[in-house]
Amino acid sequence: MVAVPGVLRDVSVIFWKQGRLATSRIDDRFAGIEGRLPPDETIGFLTDTSGEEVGRRYFHALYALAPHLILEGASARYVLADLAEPMQMTALCERWRLHVVVRGAPGVALLERD
């Protein structure tokens, strides 16, 4: 009798409350970029987000592309762009005088200084 409420709760979660399980792997967003990173160069990092989202995206880049050294800013020869608005890639490239070397997931690209 004591276990019945717990079993009923588990059953309700499985049949009635279970939603679509959506997960993503950080590495998948940066797929194809890691093999193109120069081994001994510092990589810059740019994003179009603000607040805590900047830190989250930067951490994801550090995690996915370790052991490469990635520093925030566009002063390096190669720059990793992680944009929330992929349509802004062209404007970002024009502003910082960069061109796309390789693209990852939508909004993610490795850029090189012109």
N, CA, C and O atoms as a GROMACS GRO file, in nm:
protein
  456
    1MET      N    1   0.083  -0.120   0.000
    1MET     CA    2   0.000   0.000   0.000
    1MET      C    3   0.087   0.126   0.000
    1MET      O    4   0.050   0.226  -0.061
    2VAL      N    5   0.199   0.120   0.067
    2VAL     CA    6   0.284   0.238   0.076
    2VAL      C    7   0.346   0.271  -0.061
    2VAL      O    8   0.366   0.388  -0.092
    3ALA      N    9   0.376   0.172  -0.139
    3ALA     CA   10   0.444   0.193  -0.267
    3ALA      C   11   0.350   0.234  -0.381
    3ALA      O   12   0.397   0.280  -0.485
    4VAL      N   13   0.222   0.220  -0.364
    4VAL     CA   14   0.126   0.248  -0.471
    4VAL      C   15   0.135   0.392  -0.521
    4VAL      O   16   0.138   0.413  -0.642
    5PRO      N   17   0.139   0.494  -0.434
    5PRO     CA   18   0.148   0.632  -0.486
    5PRO      C   19   0.275   0.654  -0.570
    5PRO      O   20   0.270   0.723  -0.672
    6GLY      N   21   0.385   0.598  -0.528
    6GLY     CA   22   0.509   0.613  -0.605
    6GLY      C   23   0.502   0.547  -0.741
    6GLY      O   24   0.548   0.603  -0.840
    7VAL      N   25   0.444   0.429  -0.746
    7VAL     CA   26   0.430   0.358  -0.873
    7VAL      C   27   0.336   0.435  -0.965
    7VAL      O   28   0.363   0.448  -1.084
    8LEU      N   29   0.226   0.485  -0.913
    8LEU     CA   30   0.131   0.561  -0.994
    8LEU      C   31   0.195   0.690  -1.047
    8LEU      O   32   0.169   0.730  -1.161
    9ARG      N   33   0.278   0.755  -0.966
    9ARG     CA   34   0.348   0.875  -1.011
    9ARG      C   35   0.440   0.841  -1.127
    9ARG      O   36   0.442   0.912  -1.228
   10ASP      N   37   0.517   0.733  -1.115
   10ASP     CA   38   0.608   0.691  -1.222
   10ASP      C   39   0.531   0.658  -1.350
   10ASP      O   40   0.573   0.694  -1.460
   11VAL      N   41   0.420   0.590  -1.336
   11VAL     CA   42   0.339   0.554  -1.452
   11VAL      C   43   0.284   0.680  -1.518
   11VAL      O   44   0.282   0.690  -1.641
   12SER      N   45   0.240   0.777  -1.438
   12SER     CA   46   0.186   0.900  -1.497
   12SER      C   47   0.294   0.977  -1.572
   12SER      O   48   0.266   1.036  -1.676
   13VAL      N   49   0.415   0.977  -1.522
   13VAL     CA   50   0.525   1.045  -1.591
   13VAL      C   51   0.552   0.978  -1.724
   13VAL      O   52   0.574   1.045  -1.825
   14ILE      N   53   0.552   0.847  -1.726
   14ILE     CA   54   0.584   0.773  -1.849
   14ILE      C   55   0.476   0.793  -1.954
   14ILE      O   56   0.508   0.814  -2.071
   15PHE      N   57   0.349   0.786  -1.916
   15PHE     CA   58   0.242   0.787  -2.015
   15PHE      C   59   0.179   0.923  -2.042
   15PHE      O   60   0.138   0.949  -2.155
   16TRP      N   61   0.169   1.009  -1.944
   16TRP     CA   62   0.095   1.133  -1.964
   16TRP      C   63   0.181   1.259  -1.966
   16TRP      O   64   0.150   1.352  -2.039
   17LYS      N   65   0.286   1.263  -1.891
   17LYS     CA   66   0.365   1.385  -1.879
   17LYS      C   67   0.493   1.383  -1.960
   17LYS      O   68   0.566   1.482  -1.966
   18GLN      N   69   0.520   1.272  -2.020
   18GLN     CA   70   0.646   1.261  -2.093
   18GLN      C   71   0.640   1.345  -2.220
   18GLN      O   72   0.555   1.324  -2.306
   19GLY      N   73   0.730   1.439  -2.230
   19GLY     CA   74   0.738   1.522  -2.349
   19GLY      C   75   0.854   1.476  -2.437
   19GLY      O   76   0.923   1.379  -2.407
   20ARG      N   77   0.870   1.547  -2.544
   20ARG     CA   78   0.979   1.516  -2.636
   20ARG      C   79   1.111   1.548  -2.568
   20ARG      O   80   1.129   1.658  -2.516
   21LEU      N   81   1.201   1.454  -2.568
   21LEU     CA   82   1.332   1.474  -2.508
   21LEU      C   83   1.422   1.536  -2.613
   21LEU      O   84   1.458   1.472  -2.712
   22ALA      N   85   1.460   1.660  -2.590
   22ALA     CA   86   1.544   1.731  -2.686
   22ALA      C   87   1.679   1.759  -2.622
   22ALA      O   88   1.687   1.834  -2.524
   23THR      N   89   1.780   1.701  -2.675
   23THR     CA   90   1.914   1.726  -2.626
   23THR      C   91   2.004   1.760  -2.744
   23THR      O   92   1.973   1.728  -2.859
   24SER      N   93   2.111   1.824  -2.714
   24SER     CA   94   2.209   1.852  -2.818
   24SER      C   95   2.347   1.838  -2.756
   24SER      O   96   2.367   1.862  -2.637
   25ARG      N   97   2.440   1.799  -2.837
   25ARG     CA   98   2.577   1.787  -2.791
   25ARG      C   99   2.652   1.912  -2.832
   25ARG      O  100   2.641   1.959  -2.945
   26ILE      N  101   2.728   1.966  -2.740
   26ILE     CA  102   2.805   2.085  -2.768
   26ILE      C  103   2.898   2.060  -2.886
   26ILE      O  104   2.913   2.145  -2.974
   27ASP      N  105   2.960   1.944  -2.888
   27ASP     CA  106   3.056   1.913  -2.994
   27ASP      C  107   2.993   1.918  -3.133
   27ASP      O  108   3.060   1.953  -3.230
   28ASP      N  109   2.866   1.884  -3.144
   28ASP     CA  110   2.799   1.883  -3.274
   28ASP      C  111   2.792   2.023  -3.337
   28ASP      O  112   2.800   2.036  -3.459
   29ARG      N  113   2.779   2.127  -3.255
   29ARG     CA  114   2.771   2.263  -3.307
   29ARG      C  115   2.901   2.306  -3.372
   29ARG      O  116   2.902   2.388  -3.464
   30PHE      N  117   3.012   2.251  -3.324
   30PHE     CA  118   3.143   2.292  -3.374
   30PHE      C  119   3.206   2.185  -3.464
   30PHE      O  120   3.325   2.191  -3.494
   31ALA      N  121   3.125   2.089  -3.508
   31ALA     CA  122   3.176   1.981  -3.594
   31ALA      C  123   3.231   2.040  -3.723
   31ALA      O  124   3.171   2.129  -3.783
   32GLY      N  125   3.344   1.990  -3.766
   32GLY     CA  126   3.408   2.035  -3.888
   32GLY      C  127   3.503   2.150  -3.868
   32GLY      O  128   3.586   2.177  -3.956
   33ILE      N  129   3.494   2.217  -3.755
   33ILE     CA  130   3.581   2.332  -3.730
   33ILE      C  131   3.712   2.288  -3.666
   33ILE      O  132   3.819   2.340  -3.698
   34GLU      N  133   3.704   2.192  -3.574
   34GLU     CA  134   3.823   2.153  -3.499
   34GLU      C  135   3.938   2.110  -3.589
   34GLU      O  136   4.053   2.145  -3.564
   35GLY      N  137   3.909   2.035  -3.694
   35GLY     CA  138   4.013   1.989  -3.784
   35GLY      C  139   4.078   2.100  -3.864
   35GLY      O  140   4.186   2.080  -3.921
   36ARG      N  141   4.015   2.216  -3.869
   36ARG     CA  142   4.068   2.329  -3.947
   36ARG      C  143   4.141   2.431  -3.861
   36ARG      O  144   4.196   2.528  -3.914
   37LEU      N  145   4.143   2.412  -3.729
   37LEU     CA  146   4.211   2.507  -3.641
   37LEU      C  147   4.362   2.487  -3.647
   37LEU      O  148   4.409   2.373  -3.637
   38PRO      N  149   4.439   2.595  -3.663
   38PRO     CA  150   4.584   2.581  -3.662
   38PRO      C  151   4.631   2.542  -3.522
   38PRO      O  152   4.584   2.600  -3.424
   39PRO      N  153   4.721   2.445  -3.511
   39PRO     CA  154   4.756   2.390  -3.380
   39PRO      C  155   4.826   2.486  -3.284
   39PRO      O  156   4.809   2.474  -3.163
   40ASP      N  157   4.902   2.581  -3.334
   40ASP     CA  158   4.983   2.665  -3.244
   40ASP      C  159   4.940   2.810  -3.242
   40ASP      O  160   5.017   2.896  -3.200
   41GLU      N  161   4.819   2.839  -3.285
   41GLU     CA  162   4.773   2.977  -3.287
   41GLU      C  163   4.658   2.999  -3.190
   41GLU      O  164   4.576   2.911  -3.166
   42THR      N  165   4.655   3.119  -3.134
   42THR     CA  166   4.544   3.160  -3.050
   42THR      C  167   4.425   3.192  -3.140
   42THR      O  168   4.441   3.252  -3.246
   43ILE      N  169   4.307   3.151  -3.098
   43ILE     CA  170   4.184   3.172  -3.174
   43ILE      C  171   4.101   3.278  -3.101
   43ILE      O  172   4.083   3.270  -2.980
   44GLY      N  173   4.051   3.376  -3.174
   44GLY     CA  174   3.962   3.476  -3.117
   44GLY      C  175   3.820   3.421  -3.109
   44GLY      O  176   3.789   3.317  -3.168
   45PHE      N  177   3.734   3.490  -3.038
   45PHE     CA  178   3.595   3.447  -3.023
   45PHE      C  179   3.503   3.567  -3.026
   45PHE      O  180   3.523   3.663  -2.952
   46LEU      N  181   3.402   3.563  -3.112
   46LEU     CA  182   3.301   3.668  -3.122
   46LEU      C  183   3.161   3.608  -3.118
   46LEU      O  184   3.139   3.498  -3.170
   47THR      N  185   3.069   3.681  -3.058
   47THR     CA  186   2.928   3.642  -3.058
   47THR      C  187   2.843   3.768  -3.063
   47THR      O  188   2.890   3.877  -3.029
   48ASP      N  189   2.720   3.753  -3.103
   48ASP     CA  190   2.629   3.866  -3.111
   48ASP      C  191   2.533   3.872  -2.993
   48ASP      O  192   2.439   3.952  -2.993
   49THR      N  193   2.555   3.789  -2.894
   49THR     CA  194   2.466   3.785  -2.778
   49THR      C  195   2.519   3.878  -2.669
   49THR      O  196   2.624   3.941  -2.686
   50SER      N  197   2.448   3.885  -2.559
   50SER     CA  198   2.491   3.969  -2.447
   50SER      C  199   2.457   3.900  -2.315
   50SER      O  200   2.385   3.800  -2.312
   51GLY      N  201   2.510   3.954  -2.209
   51GLY     CA  202   2.483   3.902  -2.076
   51GLY      C  203   2.543   3.764  -2.052
   51GLY      O  204   2.653   3.734  -2.098
   52GLU      N  205   2.468   3.682  -1.980
   52GLU     CA  206   2.515   3.548  -1.945
   52GLU      C  207   2.532   3.457  -2.067
   52GLU      O  208   2.611   3.362  -2.064
   53GLU      N  209   2.459   3.486  -2.173
   53GLU     CA  210   2.466   3.404  -2.295
   53GLU      C  211   2.606   3.410  -2.357
   53GLU      O  212   2.650   3.312  -2.417
   54VAL      N  213   2.675   3.523  -2.344
   54VAL     CA  214   2.811   3.535  -2.396
   54VAL      C  215   2.901   3.434  -2.327
   54VAL      O  216   2.976   3.361  -2.392
   55GLY      N  217   2.894   3.429  -2.196
   55GLY     CA  218   2.976   3.336  -2.119
   55GLY      C  219   2.944   3.190  -2.151
   55GLY      O  220   3.034   3.107  -2.158
   56ARG      N  221   2.816   3.160  -2.170
   56ARG     CA  222   2.776   3.024  -2.200
   56ARG      C  223   2.832   2.980  -2.336
   56ARG      O  224   2.887   2.871  -2.348
   57ARG      N  225   2.817   3.065  -2.435
   57ARG     CA  226   2.868   3.032  -2.569
   57ARG      C  227   3.021   3.021  -2.569
   57ARG      O  228   3.077   2.934  -2.636
   58TYR      N  229   3.087   3.109  -2.496
   58TYR     CA  230   3.233   3.105  -2.487
   58TYR      C  231   3.278   2.974  -2.419
   58TYR      O  232   3.372   2.909  -2.465
   59PHE      N  233   3.211   2.936  -2.311
   59PHE     CA  234   3.244   2.812  -2.242
   59PHE      C  235   3.223   2.692  -2.334
   59PHE      O  236   3.306   2.600  -2.334
   60HIS      N  237   3.116   2.690  -2.411
   60HIS     CA  238   3.090   2.580  -2.504
   60HIS      C  239   3.202   2.570  -2.607
   60HIS      O  240   3.245   2.460  -2.642
   61ALA      N  241   3.248   2.684  -2.657
   61ALA     CA  242   3.358   2.682  -2.754
   61ALA      C  243   3.485   2.628  -2.689
   61ALA      O  244   3.556   2.547  -2.749
   62LEU      N  245   3.515   2.672  -2.568
   62LEU     CA  246   3.633   2.622  -2.497
   62LEU      C  247   3.624   2.471  -2.478
   62LEU      O  248   3.722   2.400  -2.499
   63TYR      N  249   3.508   2.424  -2.440
   63TYR     CA  250   3.487   2.281  -2.415
   63TYR      C  251   3.501   2.199  -2.543
   63TYR      O  252   3.571   2.098  -2.545
   64ALA      N  253   3.435   2.243  -2.649
   64ALA     CA  254   3.432   2.165  -2.772
   64ALA      C  255   3.565   2.166  -2.846
   64ALA      O  256   3.598   2.069  -2.915
   65LEU      N  257   3.641   2.272  -2.833
   65LEU     CA  258   3.762   2.286  -2.912
   65LEU      C  259   3.891   2.274  -2.831
   65LEU      O  260   3.999   2.308  -2.880
   66ALA      N  261   3.879   2.228  -2.708
   66ALA     CA  262   3.999   2.205  -2.625
   66ALA      C  263   4.089   2.105  -2.696
   66ALA      O  264   4.038   2.011  -2.756
   67PRO      N  265   4.216   2.121  -2.690
   67PRO     CA  266   4.301   2.209  -2.609
   67PRO      C  267   4.341   2.339  -2.677
   67PRO      O  268   4.436   2.403  -2.632
   68HIS      N  269   4.272   2.382  -2.782
   68HIS     CA  270   4.307   2.507  -2.849
   68HIS      C  271   4.281   2.625  -2.756
   68HIS      O  272   4.182   2.627  -2.682
   69LEU      N  273   4.369   2.724  -2.762
   69LEU     CA  274   4.356   2.844  -2.681
   69LEU      C  275   4.261   2.941  -2.751
   69LEU      O  276   4.288   2.986  -2.862
   70ILE      N  277   4.150   2.972  -2.686
   70ILE     CA  278   4.049   3.061  -2.742
   70ILE      C  279   4.031   3.179  -2.647
   70ILE      O  280   4.002   3.162  -2.529
   71LEU      N  281   4.049   3.299  -2.701
   71LEU     CA  282   4.036   3.421  -2.622
   71LEU      C  283   3.927   3.509  -2.683
   71LEU      O  284   3.913   3.516  -2.805
   72GLU      N  285   3.852   3.576  -2.597
   72GLU     CA  286   3.746   3.663  -2.646
   72GLU      C  287   3.805   3.781  -2.722
   72GLU      O  288   3.907   3.837  -2.682
   73GLY      N  289   3.740   3.818  -2.830
   73GLY     CA  290   3.784   3.931  -2.911
   73GLY      C  291   3.820   3.888  -3.051
   73GLY      O  292   3.823   3.769  -3.083
   74ALA      N  293   3.849   3.988  -3.136
   74ALA     CA  294   3.876   3.961  -3.277
   74ALA      C  295   4.017   3.999  -3.318
   74ALA      O  296   4.042   4.024  -3.436
   75SER      N  297   4.109   4.003  -3.223
   75SER     CA  298   4.244   4.047  -3.256
   75SER      C  299   4.331   3.937  -3.316
   75SER      O  300   4.437   3.967  -3.371
   76ALA      N  301   4.292   3.812  -3.305
   76ALA     CA  302   4.371   3.701  -3.358
   76ALA      C  303   4.352   3.687  -3.508
   76ALA      O  304   4.258   3.742  -3.566
   77ARG      N  305   4.443   3.612  -3.571
   77ARG     CA  306   4.432   3.588  -3.715
   77ARG      C  307   4.306   3.507  -3.746
   77ARG      O  308   4.234   3.537  -3.841
   78TYR      N  309   4.280   3.403  -3.665
   78TYR     CA  310   4.159   3.320  -3.680
   78TYR      C  311   4.062   3.355  -3.568
   78TYR      O  312   4.102   3.372  -3.453
   79VAL      N  313   3.935   3.363  -3.603
   79VAL     CA  314   3.831   3.400  -3.508
   79VAL      C  315   3.716   3.302  -3.521
   79VAL      O  316   3.672   3.272  -3.632
   80LEU      N  317   3.667   3.253  -3.408
   80LEU     CA  318   3.550   3.166  -3.405
   80LEU      C  319   3.428   3.253  -3.380
   80LEU      O  320   3.423   3.326  -3.280
   81ALA      N  321   3.330   3.246  -3.467
   81ALA     CA  322   3.206   3.322  -3.451
   81ALA      C  323   3.095   3.225  -3.411
   81ALA      O  324   3.078   3.121  -3.474
   82ASP      N  325   3.021   3.259  -3.306
   82ASP     CA  326   2.907   3.180  -3.260
   82ASP      C  327   2.790   3.277  -3.245
   82ASP      O  328   2.776   3.343  -3.142
   83LEU      N  329   2.708   3.285  -3.347
   83LEU     CA  330   2.602   3.385  -3.353
   83LEU      C  331   2.464   3.327  -3.328
   83LEU      O  332   2.432   3.218  -3.375
   84ALA      N  333   2.384   3.399  -3.254
   84ALA     CA  334   2.244   3.360  -3.233
   84ALA      C  335   2.164   3.388  -3.359
   84ALA      O  336   2.066   3.318  -3.387
   85GLU      N  337   2.204   3.488  -3.435
   85GLU     CA  338   2.140   3.526  -3.561
   85GLU      C  339   2.236   3.496  -3.676
   85GLU      O  340   2.319   3.581  -3.710
   86PRO      N  341   2.227   3.377  -3.736
   86PRO     CA  342   2.321   3.340  -3.843
   86PRO      C  343   2.326   3.439  -3.960
   86PRO      O  344   2.427   3.448  -4.028
   87MET      N  345   2.218   3.512  -3.982
   87MET     CA  346   2.214   3.608  -4.092
   87MET      C  347   2.310   3.725  -4.070
   87MET      O  348   2.338   3.801  -4.162
   88GLN      N  349   2.360   3.740  -3.947
   88GLN     CA  350   2.451   3.850  -3.915
   88GLN      C  351   2.597   3.818  -3.948
   88GLN      O  352   2.685   3.902  -3.927
   89MET      N  353   2.624   3.697  -4.000
   89MET     CA  354   2.763   3.656  -4.027
   89MET      C  355   2.830   3.749  -4.127
   89MET      O  356   2.946   3.787  -4.108
   90THR      N  357   2.760   3.787  -4.233
   90THR     CA  358   2.818   3.874  -4.335
   90THR      C  359   2.855   4.010  -4.276
   90THR      O  360   2.963   4.062  -4.303
   91ALA      N  361   2.767   4.066  -4.196
   91ALA     CA  362   2.793   4.197  -4.134
   91ALA      C  363   2.911   4.188  -4.038
   91ALA      O  364   2.993   4.280  -4.031
   92LEU      N  365   2.919   4.079  -3.963
   92LEU     CA  366   3.030   4.060  -3.871
   92LEU      C  367   3.163   4.051  -3.947
   92LEU      O  368   3.262   4.112  -3.907
   93CYS      N  369   3.163   3.976  -4.057
   93CYS     CA  370   3.284   3.963  -4.138
   93CYS      C  371   3.327   4.098  -4.196
   93CYS      O  372   3.446   4.130  -4.197
   94GLU      N  373   3.232   4.176  -4.243
   94GLU     CA  374   3.265   4.308  -4.298
   94GLU      C  375   3.319   4.401  -4.190
   94GLU      O  376   3.414   4.475  -4.214
   95ARG      N  377   3.258   4.398  -4.074
   95ARG     CA  378   3.299   4.487  -3.965
   95ARG      C  379   3.442   4.459  -3.920
   95ARG      O  380   3.519   4.552  -3.896
   96TRP      N  381   3.478   4.332  -3.909
   96TRP     CA  382   3.610   4.294  -3.856
   96TRP      C  383   3.709   4.256  -3.966
   96TRP      O  384   3.821   4.214  -3.937
   97ARG      N  385   3.670   4.272  -4.093
   97ARG     CA  386   3.755   4.237  -4.207
   97ARG      C  387   3.800   4.091  -4.200
   97ARG      O  388   3.919   4.060  -4.200
   98LEU      N  389   3.701   4.004  -4.194
   98LEU     CA  390   3.724   3.859  -4.186
   98LEU      C  391   3.652   3.791  -4.302
   98LEU      O  392   3.563   3.849  -4.363
   99HIS      N  393   3.691   3.668  -4.331
   99HIS     CA  394   3.616   3.587  -4.427
   99HIS      C  395   3.599   3.446  -4.370
   99HIS      O  396   3.678   3.402  -4.286
  100VAL      N  397   3.496   3.377  -4.415
  100VAL     CA  398   3.462   3.244  -4.362
  100VAL      C  399   3.559   3.141  -4.419
  100VAL      O  400   3.579   3.133  -4.540
  101VAL      N  401   3.619   3.061  -4.330
  101VAL     CA  402   3.705   2.950  -4.368
  101VAL      C  403   3.623   2.822  -4.374
  101VAL      O  404   3.628   2.748  -4.472
  102VAL      N  405   3.546   2.797  -4.268
  102VAL     CA  406   3.461   2.677  -4.261
  102VAL      C  407   3.343   2.706  -4.168
  102VAL      O  408   3.357   2.779  -4.070
  103ARG      N  409   3.229   2.649  -4.201
  103ARG     CA  410   3.108   2.666  -4.119
  103ARG      C  411   3.080   2.539  -4.039
  103ARG      O  412   3.107   2.428  -4.085
  104GLY      N  413   3.027   2.558  -3.921
  104GLY     CA  414   2.979   2.447  -3.839
  104GLY      C  415   2.828   2.446  -3.844
  104GLY      O  416   2.769   2.449  -3.951
  105ALA      N  417   2.765   2.441  -3.728
  105ALA     CA  418   2.618   2.450  -3.718
  105ALA      C  419   2.576   2.591  -3.761
  105ALA      O  420   2.661   2.680  -3.771
  106PRO      N  421   2.448   2.613  -3.786
  106PRO     CA  422   2.403   2.748  -3.823
  106PRO      C  423   2.449   2.852  -3.721
  106PRO      O  424   2.424   2.839  -3.601
  107GLY      N  425   2.515   2.955  -3.769
  107GLY     CA  426   2.563   3.062  -3.682
  107GLY      C  427   2.703   3.040  -3.628
  107GLY      O  428   2.757   3.128  -3.560
  108VAL      N  429   2.764   2.926  -3.656
  108VAL     CA  430   2.898   2.897  -3.607
  108VAL      C  431   2.992   2.886  -3.727
  108VAL      O  432   2.963   2.814  -3.822
  109ALA      N  433   3.104   2.959  -3.721
  109ALA     CA  434   3.200   2.955  -3.831
  109ALA      C  435   3.338   2.992  -3.782
  109ALA      O  436   3.355   3.066  -3.685
  110LEU      N  437   3.438   2.938  -3.850
  110LEU     CA  438   3.576   2.977  -3.830
  110LEU      C  439   3.608   3.082  -3.934
  110LEU      O  440   3.590   3.059  -4.053
  111LEU      N  441   3.654   3.198  -3.889
  111LEU     CA  442   3.682   3.310  -3.976
  111LEU      C  443   3.832   3.338  -3.976
  111LEU      O  444   3.902   3.307  -3.880
  112GLU      N  445   3.880   3.396  -4.085
  112GLU     CA  446   4.021   3.432  -4.094
  112GLU      C  447   4.031   3.578  -4.136
  112GLU      O  448   3.951   3.628  -4.215
  113ARG      N  449   4.130   3.645  -4.081
  113ARG     CA  450   4.151   3.786  -4.113
  113ARG      C  451   4.195   3.800  -4.259
  113ARG      O  452   4.278   3.723  -4.307
  114ASP      N  453   4.139   3.899  -4.328
  114ASP     CA  454   4.174   3.923  -4.469
  114ASP      C  455   4.317   3.973  -4.481
  114ASP      O  456   4.364   3.999  -4.592
   0.00000   0.00000   0.00000
